[in-house]
Amino acid sequence: MAKSQKFLGWINVLFTERYLSTERVNCFILKKCQHLSTFVKLRRLDRFSDLDLQNILRIFDLTFQMGWITQVPGFPFEMREEYNSKSSNLDWQAASMDGKLIHKGVLASDSAAYLLKAVKDGQINELAEKNMELLLRHVEVKRTQSLQKYEQEMSRVQIWKEKCNFAILFSRYAYQKKDWRYLNAALKLNEWLWKEYHRPFSNRPSLPYLTALVEQEFTLKKMEQC
């Protein structure tokens, strides 16, 4: 009974505090997907990095699975094969000598990428779980001031991309662990990022944020079905 009440409590928090409705997010995602689809059809993909291309493919895969789009653009075969087989060569142990990716609110550079790799490769060990708990606590306590300080100097755009990566990370981890706490963190992060993205003259790249929103909505839909 206690576990059931706790679960219902998290559901209540998710939907009473949510600022961005599914309809609002849906409209944003579909508009951006239309733009991306045009780039794919015109074969204007050379402007994107390898990570961007992986995100584009995942965006269309997930939106198709959710039924938000009825047709996926025709990607070159070799591009899809690379997406399905590509594995990151990030070295977890090189990230931090003591195994922690955050110290007193300061994060190791690319920490989200290290943990995303662990999630993707199915290598969520005790160390990864400990770091996820530390990051969750950091976001819950610092809220809009979270994920701002890094060991290496970063530009505003780099920090923006890293925040988007953390939102992606929380969604994927929530889905894998079926843990509503992390989905709630992803929802809050994306709300704060929404406001930052829509500020006048913010000039924030949309692709990382689009990926974060798609991951959020996919995880939310799947976890509602559990």
Contacts in CASP RR format, 6 or more apart in sequence:
PFRMAT RR
TARGET T0000
AUTHOR 0000-0000-0000
METHOD contacts of the structure
MODEL  1
MAKSQKFLGWINVLFTERYLSTERVNCFILKKCQHLSTFVKLRRLDRFSD
LDLQNILRIFDLTFQMGWITQVPGFPFEMREEYNSKSSNLDWQAASMDGK
LIHKGVLASDSAAYLLKAVKDGQINELAEKNMELLLRHVEVKRTQSLQKY
EQEMSRVQIWKEKCNFAILFSRYAYQKKDWRYLNAALKLNEWLWKEYHRP
FSNRPSLPYLTALVEQEFTLKKMEQC
7 180 0 8 1.000
10 180 0 8 1.000
10 181 0 8 1.000
10 184 0 8 1.000
11 180 0 8 1.000
13 184 0 8 1.000
14 180 0 8 1.000
14 183 0 8 1.000
14 184 0 8 1.000
14 187 0 8 1.000
17 188 0 8 1.000
18 187 0 8 1.000
18 191 0 8 1.000
19 191 0 8 1.000
19 194 0 8 1.000
20 187 0 8 1.000
20 190 0 8 1.000
20 191 0 8 1.000
20 194 0 8 1.000
22 217 0 8 1.000
22 220 0 8 1.000
25 213 0 8 1.000
25 216 0 8 1.000
25 217 0 8 1.000
26 68 0 8 1.000
26 217 0 8 1.000
28 210 0 8 1.000
28 213 0 8 1.000
29 63 0 8 1.000
29 68 0 8 1.000
29 210 0 8 1.000
29 213 0 8 1.000
29 214 0 8 1.000
29 217 0 8 1.000
30 68 0 8 1.000
30 69 0 8 1.000
32 206 0 8 1.000
32 210 0 8 1.000
33 59 0 8 1.000
33 60 0 8 1.000
33 63 0 8 1.000
33 68 0 8 1.000
33 69 0 8 1.000
33 210 0 8 1.000
36 56 0 8 1.000
36 59 0 8 1.000
36 60 0 8 1.000
36 73 0 8 1.000
36 207 0 8 1.000
37 60 0 8 1.000
37 73 0 8 1.000
39 45 0 8 1.000
39 47 0 8 1.000
40 56 0 8 1.000
40 73 0 8 1.000
40 74 0 8 1.000
40 75 0 8 1.000
41 73 0 8 1.000
41 74 0 8 1.000
45 53 0 8 1.000
45 56 0 8 1.000
45 79 0 8 1.000
48 56 0 8 1.000
48 207 0 8 1.000
50 86 0 8 1.000
52 207 0 8 1.000
53 79 0 8 1.000
53 83 0 8 1.000
54 83 0 8 1.000
54 86 0 8 1.000
55 207 0 8 1.000
55 208 0 8 1.000
55 210 0 8 1.000
55 211 0 8 1.000
56 207 0 8 1.000
57 75 0 8 1.000
57 79 0 8 1.000
57 80 0 8 1.000
57 83 0 8 1.000
58 83 0 8 1.000
58 211 0 8 1.000
58 214 0 8 1.000
58 215 0 8 1.000
59 210 0 8 1.000
59 211 0 8 1.000
59 214 0 8 1.000
60 69 0 8 1.000
60 72 0 8 1.000
60 73 0 8 1.000
61 72 0 8 1.000
62 214 0 8 1.000
62 215 0 8 1.000
62 218 0 8 1.000
63 69 0 8 1.000
63 214 0 8 1.000
64 70 0 8 1.000
64 71 0 8 1.000
64 72 0 8 1.000
65 218 0 8 1.000
66 217 0 8 1.000
66 218 0 8 1.000
66 221 0 8 1.000
87 121 0 8 1.000
88 113 0 8 1.000
88 117 0 8 1.000
88 120 0 8 1.000
90 110 0 8 1.000
90 113 0 8 1.000
90 114 0 8 1.000
90 117 0 8 1.000
92 114 0 8 1.000
92 117 0 8 1.000
92 118 0 8 1.000
92 127 0 8 1.000
92 128 0 8 1.000
93 99 0 8 1.000
95 101 0 8 1.000
95 108 0 8 1.000
95 110 0 8 1.000
95 111 0 8 1.000
95 114 0 8 1.000
96 108 0 8 1.000
99 127 0 8 1.000
99 131 0 8 1.000
100 130 0 8 1.000
100 131 0 8 1.000
100 134 0 8 1.000
101 107 0 8 1.000
101 108 0 8 1.000
101 111 0 8 1.000
101 114 0 8 1.000
101 115 0 8 1.000
101 131 0 8 1.000
101 134 0 8 1.000
101 135 0 8 1.000
102 108 0 8 1.000
102 111 0 8 1.000
102 131 0 8 1.000
102 134 0 8 1.000
102 135 0 8 1.000
102 138 0 8 1.000
105 138 0 8 1.000
105 142 0 8 1.000
105 149 0 8 1.000
106 149 0 8 1.000
106 150 0 8 1.000
106 151 0 8 1.000
107 147 0 8 1.000
107 149 0 8 1.000
107 150 0 8 1.000
107 151 0 8 1.000
107 162 0 8 1.000
108 114 0 8 1.000
108 150 0 8 1.000
108 151 0 8 1.000
109 150 0 8 1.000
109 151 0 8 1.000
109 152 0 8 1.000
109 154 0 8 1.000
110 162 0 8 1.000
111 131 0 8 1.000
111 135 0 8 1.000
112 162 0 8 1.000
112 165 0 8 1.000
112 166 0 8 1.000
112 168 0 8 1.000
112 169 0 8 1.000
113 165 0 8 1.000
115 128 0 8 1.000
115 131 0 8 1.000
115 132 0 8 1.000
115 135 0 8 1.000
115 169 0 8 1.000
115 173 0 8 1.000
116 165 0 8 1.000
116 168 0 8 1.000
116 169 0 8 1.000
116 172 0 8 1.000
117 123 0 8 1.000
118 124 0 8 1.000
118 125 0 8 1.000
118 128 0 8 1.000
119 128 0 8 1.000
119 169 0 8 1.000
119 172 0 8 1.000
119 173 0 8 1.000
119 176 0 8 1.000
120 172 0 8 1.000
122 176 0 8 1.000
124 173 0 8 1.000
124 176 0 8 1.000
124 177 0 8 1.000
132 173 0 8 1.000
132 182 0 8 1.000
135 166 0 8 1.000
136 170 0 8 1.000
136 181 0 8 1.000
136 182 0 8 1.000
136 185 0 8 1.000
138 146 0 8 1.000
138 147 0 8 1.000
139 146 0 8 1.000
139 147 0 8 1.000
139 166 0 8 1.000
139 170 0 8 1.000
139 185 0 8 1.000
139 188 0 8 1.000
139 189 0 8 1.000
140 185 0 8 1.000
142 148 0 8 1.000
143 188 0 8 1.000
143 192 0 8 1.000
144 192 0 8 1.000
147 159 0 8 1.000
147 162 0 8 1.000
147 163 0 8 1.000
147 166 0 8 1.000
147 189 0 8 1.000
148 159 0 8 1.000
150 159 0 8 1.000
150 162 0 8 1.000
154 162 0 8 1.000
157 203 0 8 1.000
157 204 0 8 1.000
157 205 0 8 1.000
160 193 0 8 1.000
160 196 0 8 1.000
160 204 0 8 1.000
160 205 0 8 1.000
160 208 0 8 1.000
161 205 0 8 1.000
161 208 0 8 1.000
163 189 0 8 1.000
163 193 0 8 1.000
164 193 0 8 1.000
164 208 0 8 1.000
164 209 0 8 1.000
164 211 0 8 1.000
164 212 0 8 1.000
165 208 0 8 1.000
165 212 0 8 1.000
166 189 0 8 1.000
167 186 0 8 1.000
167 189 0 8 1.000
167 190 0 8 1.000
167 193 0 8 1.000
167 212 0 8 1.000
167 215 0 8 1.000
167 216 0 8 1.000
168 186 0 8 1.000
168 211 0 8 1.000
168 212 0 8 1.000
168 215 0 8 1.000
170 182 0 8 1.000
170 183 0 8 1.000
170 185 0 8 1.000
170 186 0 8 1.000
170 189 0 8 1.000
171 182 0 8 1.000
171 183 0 8 1.000
171 186 0 8 1.000
171 212 0 8 1.000
171 215 0 8 1.000
171 216 0 8 1.000
171 218 0 8 1.000
171 219 0 8 1.000
172 215 0 8 1.000
172 219 0 8 1.000
173 179 0 8 1.000
173 182 0 8 1.000
174 180 0 8 1.000
174 181 0 8 1.000
174 182 0 8 1.000
174 183 0 8 1.000
174 185 0 8 1.000
174 186 0 8 1.000
174 219 0 8 1.000
174 223 0 8 1.000
175 183 0 8 1.000
175 218 0 8 1.000
175 219 0 8 1.000
175 222 0 8 1.000
175 223 0 8 1.000
178 223 0 8 1.000
178 226 0 8 1.000
180 223 0 8 1.000
183 216 0 8 1.000
183 219 0 8 1.000
183 220 0 8 1.000
183 223 0 8 1.000
186 212 0 8 1.000
186 215 0 8 1.000
186 216 0 8 1.000
186 219 0 8 1.000
187 216 0 8 1.000
187 220 0 8 1.000
189 212 0 8 1.000
190 209 0 8 1.000
190 212 0 8 1.000
190 213 0 8 1.000
190 216 0 8 1.000
193 209 0 8 1.000
193 212 0 8 1.000
194 209 0 8 1.000
196 202 0 8 1.000
196 204 0 8 1.000
197 204 0 8 1.000
197 206 0 8 1.000
197 209 0 8 1.000
END
